[in-house]
């Protein structure tokens, strides 16, 4: 392990956040000189951020905890054009109204992890639309565009992959790289920002900004990226069968969030404790010694600590208690996902397939049928034998609910209004 002098880089290394850096020794020295400012950019392409974003938000969290100033940059300008991602297709274009709505939806996420205000180390939220909207295109090409070569852009992995597959890449996607580099220069000029951090897939874009700062202003800027976030089995982190693991509770409940962490692969638990919780490293070291079935205890700690950080301690305790009642006592917890229907509708008979879909346990009728055929669907802990089963008032339990299950780990309730 490298012997960094600064607290921030020590934490980054011991928790596994460091993948690449443009000059880590130089950054280490800067961090020891006093308060520094770093930023990470987030394009508001949805109304919520997800666990993949949380990976880098935690870098900003530790930056602030170590006495430095973080900036969460909203890409209100760059979101108007798609970036060249590793995906096969170009991202759809968003309207300014879409972007404003998305920014409003995700603002609350950052305040859970960062302290905003006017203090020296208080976080700032900045929107790059504020300066990109004023750009003169011809002047921008002369002053900034001349420092970027297509030759260099063609070496970036996101570009090479698309071209190797003979997939189209638009001119505005090339522009995205230039604008992201310009953001770094603009943040340096406005706020003295010396560091840009992000995921390893952003390395090329970040280095563009580092080089632009050197060429235009003769300043050394720094790049720091975290490793690609995947599970031990190679899957992309932050995805479930139902889609992304969102950080907004109205899109992904605290209970579902708890269960997501509770059900991670055994081989991932310690790494995720380091990255997605603030648990002290000596406590994580103790959990690392657990083996076999005892690893479930480490998973419970991960689920509780991660949920507490994102949704608060009260929500974490409620999710923990619901899980305990559901899985350890065979009962149900108050925090389970639920649907409510009228008593008359239930008396007429609610198809179990409909109930499974409406409750969110499956995403389609076809998936519900496959679940039943495979023996994974249950009503009040009894296996569903027939696809045409209809739920009625006679299925209500003493507390006025019907318990639905998809496998051993996914449950929901049907209640009457």
C-alpha positions in Angstrom: 0.0 0.0 0.0 1.3 3.5 -0.9 2.2 5.8 1.9 0.1 8.8 1.2 0.5 11.7 3.6 -3.0 13.2 3.1 -5.9 11.7 5.0 -8.1 11.8 1.9 -5.8 9.6 -0.3 -5.2 7.3 2.6 -8.9 6.7 2.9 -9.4 6.4 -0.9 -6.7 3.7 -1.0 -7.7 1.6 2.0 -11.4 1.7 0.9 -10.6 0.7 -2.7 -11.5 3.9 -4.5 -8.3 4.5 -6.5 -8.0 3.3 -10.0 -6.1 6.0 -11.9 -4.6 9.4 -11.1 -2.9 11.9 -13.2 -0.3 12.8 -10.5 -1.2 11.3 -7.2 2.1 12.4 -5.5 1.5 16.0 -6.6 -2.2 15.8 -5.4 -1.0 14.3 -2.1 1.2 17.4 -1.6 -1.6 19.8 -2.5 -4.0 18.2 -0.1 -1.5 18.7 2.7 -1.1 22.4 2.0 -4.7 23.3 2.9 -8.3 23.3 1.8 -8.7 22.2 -1.9 -11.8 22.0 -4.1 -12.8 19.0 -6.2 -15.9 18.2 -8.3 -17.7 15.4 -9.9 -20.2 15.9 -12.7 -23.6 14.3 -12.9 -25.8 14.6 -16.0 -29.5 14.9 -14.9 -30.8 12.3 -17.4 -33.3 11.0 -14.9 -35.4 12.2 -11.9 -33.2 10.2 -9.5 -29.6 9.1 -9.2 -28.9 5.4 -8.6 -26.3 3.3 -6.8 -23.8 3.7 -9.6 -23.8 7.4 -8.9 -23.5 6.8 -5.2 -20.2 5.2 -5.8 -18.7 8.6 -6.7 -20.9 10.6 -4.3 -19.0 8.7 -1.6 -15.8 10.1 -3.0 -17.2 13.6 -2.5 -18.4 12.6 1.0 -14.9 11.6 2.1 -13.4 14.7 0.4 -15.5 16.9 2.6 -15.0 14.7 5.7 -11.2 15.3 5.3 -11.7 19.0 5.4 -11.9 19.9 1.7 -14.6 21.6 -0.4 -16.7 19.4 -2.8 -18.7 20.6 -5.8 -21.6 18.5 -7.3 -21.8 19.7 -10.9 -25.1 19.4 -12.5 -24.7 18.9 -16.3 -27.7 21.0 -17.2 -25.9 22.1 -20.4 -24.2 18.8 -21.4 -27.3 16.9 -20.7 -28.8 18.7 -23.7 -26.4 16.6 -25.9 -25.7 12.9 -25.4 -22.3 11.7 -24.2 -20.5 8.8 -26.0 -21.2 6.0 -23.5 -20.1 2.4 -23.7 -23.6 1.5 -24.8 -24.5 0.7 -28.3 -27.0 3.4 -28.8 -26.9 7.2 -28.6 -28.8 8.6 -25.6 -32.1 10.3 -26.5 -32.2 14.1 -26.5 -33.8 15.8 -23.5 -35.6 19.1 -23.5 -34.6 21.9 -21.1 -37.8 21.3 -19.2 -37.0 17.6 -18.8 -33.5 18.5 -17.4 -34.9 21.1 -15.0 -37.4 18.6 -13.6 -34.6 16.0 -13.3 -32.4 18.4 -11.4 -35.1 19.1 -8.9 -35.7 15.4 -8.4 -32.1 14.6 -7.6 -31.1 17.7 -5.5 -32.3 16.1 -2.3 -30.0 13.1 -2.7 -26.8 15.1 -2.3 -27.9 16.7 0.9 -28.1 13.3 2.5 -24.3 12.8 2.0 -22.9 16.4 1.8 -23.3 19.5 3.9 -24.1 22.5 1.7 -23.7 26.1 2.8 -21.5 29.1 2.7 -18.6 27.8 4.8 -15.1 27.1 3.5 -15.6 23.4 3.3 -19.4 23.4 2.6 -20.5 21.8 -0.6 -21.7 23.7 -3.6 -24.1 22.6 -6.4 -23.3 24.2 -9.7 -25.0 23.9 -13.1 -22.8 24.0 -16.2 -25.7 25.5 -18.2 -24.8 28.8 -16.5 -21.7 29.2 -18.6 -22.3 26.9 -21.6 -25.5 28.8 -22.6 -23.3 32.0 -23.1 -20.7 30.4 -25.4 -20.1 31.9 -28.8 -19.7 29.0 -31.0 -17.0 30.4 -33.4 -15.1 31.8 -30.4 -15.3 28.5 -28.6 -13.9 26.6 -31.5 -11.0 29.0 -31.8 -10.2 29.3 -28.1 -11.0 25.8 -26.9 -11.7 23.4 -29.8 -8.2 23.9 -31.3 -6.7 22.1 -28.3 -8.5 18.8 -29.0 -7.6 16.4 -31.8 -9.9 13.9 -33.3 -6.9 11.5 -33.3 -6.9 11.6 -29.5 -10.6 11.2 -29.2 -10.5 8.1 -31.4 -8.3 6.4 -28.8 -11.0 6.6 -26.0 -12.6 3.3 -25.2 -16.2 4.5 -25.5 -15.4 5.8 -29.0 -13.4 2.8 -30.2 -16.1 0.3 -29.1 -18.8 2.1 -31.1 -16.6 2.4 -34.2 -15.4 -1.2 -33.9 -19.0 -2.3 -33.9 -19.7 0.0 -36.9 -22.3 1.8 -34.8 -23.1 5.5 -35.6 -21.5 8.2 -33.5 -22.8 11.7 -34.0 -20.9 15.0 -34.2 -22.5 16.3 -31.0 -21.2 13.3 -29.1 -17.6 14.4 -30.0 -18.6 17.9 -28.8 -19.5 16.4 -25.4 -15.9 15.6 -24.7 -14.8 19.1 -25.4 -17.5 20.6 -23.2 -16.6 18.4 -20.3 -13.0 19.4 -20.6 -14.1 23.0 -20.7 -16.2 22.5 -17.5 -13.0 21.7 -15.6 -11.2 24.8 -16.9 -14.3 27.0 -16.0 -14.6 25.5 -12.5 -10.9 26.2 -12.0 -11.3 29.8 -13.1 -14.4 30.4 -11.0 -13.7 28.5 -7.8 -10.1 27.4 -7.9 -11.1 23.8 -8.5 -8.0 21.7 -8.9 -9.4 18.1 -8.9 -12.0 16.3 -11.0 -13.0 12.8 -9.8 -15.3 10.2 -11.4 -15.6 6.6 -12.5 -12.9 5.0 -14.6 -15.1 5.3 -17.8 -14.6 9.1 -17.5 -10.8 9.0 -17.5 -10.4 10.3 -21.1 -12.9 13.1 -20.6 -11.3 14.1 -17.3 -7.8 14.1 -18.8 -9.0 16.4 -21.5 -9.7 19.0 -18.8 -6.4 18.4 -17.2 -4.6 19.1 -20.5 -6.8 22.0 -21.3 -5.9 23.7 -18.0 -2.2 23.3 -18.7 -2.5 24.6 -22.3 -4.8 27.5 -21.6 -3.9 28.7 -18.1 -0.6 27.0 -17.4 -2.0 25.3 -14.3 -1.7 21.7 -13.1 -5.1 20.2 -12.6 -5.6 16.7 -11.2 -7.6 13.6 -12.2 -8.7 10.8 -9.9 -10.9 7.9 -11.0 -12.4 4.9 -9.2 -12.5 1.3 -10.5 -15.4 0.1 -12.6 -18.1 -1.1 -10.2 -19.1 -4.7 -10.9 -20.1 -7.6 -8.7 -17.9 -10.6 -8.1 -19.7 -12.5 -10.9 -19.0 -9.6 -13.3 -22.5 -8.0 -13.4 -23.0 -4.3 -13.4 -23.4 -3.0 -9.8 -26.7 -1.3 -8.9 -29.1 -3.3 -11.1 -31.9 -5.6 -10.1 -34.4 -7.7 -12.1 -36.7 -4.8 -11.9 -34.2 -2.1 -13.0 -31.9 0.4 -11.3 -31.5 0.8 -7.6 -32.6 4.4 -7.3 -31.6 6.6 -4.4 -35.0 8.5 -4.2 -37.3 6.7 -1.9 -40.4 7.4 -4.1 -38.7 5.4 -6.8 -37.1 2.6 -4.7 -38.4 2.1 -1.1 -36.1 2.0 1.9 -37.1 -1.6 2.5 -36.2 -2.6 -1.1 -33.0 -0.6 -0.7 -32.2 -2.6 2.4 -33.0 -5.9 0.7 -30.8 -5.0 -2.2 -27.7 -4.8 0.0 -28.9 -7.7 2.2 -28.9 -10.0 -0.9 -25.5 -9.1 -2.4 -23.1 -11.9 -3.3 -21.0 -13.2 -0.4 -17.7 -12.3 -2.2 -18.8 -8.6 -2.5 -19.8 -7.9 1.1 -16.5 -6.6 2.5 -15.7 -4.5 -0.6 -19.1 -2.9 -0.5 -18.8 -2.2 3.2 -15.7 -0.2 2.5 -17.2 1.7 -0.4 -20.9 2.3 0.5 -20.7 2.7 4.3 -18.8 4.9 6.7 -18.1 1.9 9.1 -14.6 2.2 10.6 -12.1 0.0 8.9 -11.2 -1.9 12.1 -14.9 -3.0 12.4 -14.9 -4.0 8.7 -11.7 -6.1 9.4 -13.6 -8.0 12.1 -16.5 -8.7 9.7 -14.0 -9.9 7.1 -13.1 -12.8 9.3 -16.6 -14.3 9.2 -17.0 -17.4 7.1 -19.8 -19.6 5.8 -23.3 -18.8 7.1 -21.8 -16.2 9.4 -21.3 -13.9 6.3 -25.1 -13.2 6.6 -24.3 -11.2 9.7 -21.9 -9.0 7.7 -24.7 -8.6 5.0 -27.1 -7.4 7.7 -24.5 -4.8 8.8 -24.0 -3.7 5.2 -27.8 -3.4 4.6 -28.4 -1.4 7.8 -25.4 0.9 7.4 -26.0 1.6 3.7 -29.8 2.2 4.3 -29.0 4.5 7.2 -26.7 6.6 5.1 -29.2 7.0 2.3 -32.6 7.0 4.1 -31.9 7.7 7.7 -31.5 5.6 10.8 -35.3 5.3 11.5 -36.0 4.0 8.0 -33.0 1.6 8.3 -34.3 0.2 11.7 -37.8 -0.2 10.2 -36.5 -2.1 7.2 -34.3 -4.2 9.4 -37.3 -5.1 11.6 -39.5 -5.9 8.6 -36.8 -8.2 7.2 -36.5 -9.9 10.6 -40.2 -10.5 10.9 -40.5 -11.7 7.3 -37.5 -14.0 7.1 -36.6 -15.0 10.6 -40.1 -15.3 12.1 -42.0 -16.2 9.0 -44.4 -13.3 9.5 -44.8 -10.0 7.7 -43.4 -6.6 8.4 -45.3 -3.3 8.1 -42.7 -2.0 5.6 -43.3 -4.6 2.9 -44.4 -3.2 -0.5 -48.2 -3.4 -0.8 -51.1 -2.8 -3.1 -54.6 -1.8 -1.9 -57.8 -2.9 -3.6 -61.5 -2.6 -2.8 -63.2 -5.3 -0.9 -65.7 -5.7 -3.7 -63.0 -6.3 -6.2 -61.4 -8.9 -4.0 -64.8 -10.6 -3.4 -65.1 -11.0 -7.2 -61.7 -12.6 -7.4 -58.3 -10.9 -8.1 -56.2 -13.0 -10.5 -53.0 -14.0 -8.8 -51.1 -13.1 -12.0 -52.5 -9.6 -11.8 -51.6 -9.3 -8.1 -48.0 -10.4 -8.7 -47.6 -7.7 -11.5 -49.3 -4.9 -9.6 -47.3 -5.5 -6.5 -44.1 -5.2 -8.4 -42.9 -8.7 -7.6 -42.7 -9.4 -11.4 -42.7 -7.1 -14.3 -45.2 -8.8 -16.7 -47.9 -11.5 -17.0 -45.4 -13.7 -18.8 -42.9 -13.5 -15.9 -45.7 -14.2 -13.4 -46.7 -17.4 -15.4 -43.0 -18.5 -15.5 -42.7 -17.9 -11.8 -45.8 -20.0 -11.1 -44.7 -22.8 -13.4 -41.3 -22.9 -11.7 -42.9 -23.2 -8.3 -41.7 -19.8 -7.0 -45.0 -18.1 -6.5 -46.7 -18.3 -3.1 -49.8 -16.9 -1.4 -49.6 -16.8 2.4 -46.5 -19.0 2.2 -48.4 -21.7 0.2 -47.2 -22.5 -3.3 -49.4 -21.4 -6.2 -50.2 -24.5 -8.2 -52.4 -23.0 -11.0 -52.0 -19.9 -13.2 -55.8 -19.2 -13.1 -55.9 -18.9 -9.3 -57.9 -15.9 -8.1 -57.4 -14.3 -4.7 -60.6 -13.7 -2.6 -61.6 -12.4 0.8 -61.1 -15.9 2.1 -57.4 -15.5 1.6 -57.1 -12.5 4.0 -55.1 -13.2 7.1 -56.0 -12.1 10.6 -54.4 -8.7 10.2 -56.3 -8.0 7.0 -53.7 -8.8 4.3 -52.7 -11.4 1.8 -49.0 -12.2 1.6 -47.5 -12.7 -1.9 -44.1 -14.1 -2.4 -41.8 -14.5 -5.5 -39.1 -16.9 -4.4 -37.7 -16.8 -0.9 -36.6 -13.1 -0.7 -39.3 -11.0 -2.4 -42.6 -10.4 -0.7 -45.5 -8.0 -0.9 -48.9 -7.5 0.7 -52.4 -7.2 -0.8 -54.6 -5.1 1.5 -58.2 -4.0 1.2 -59.3 -0.3 1.4 
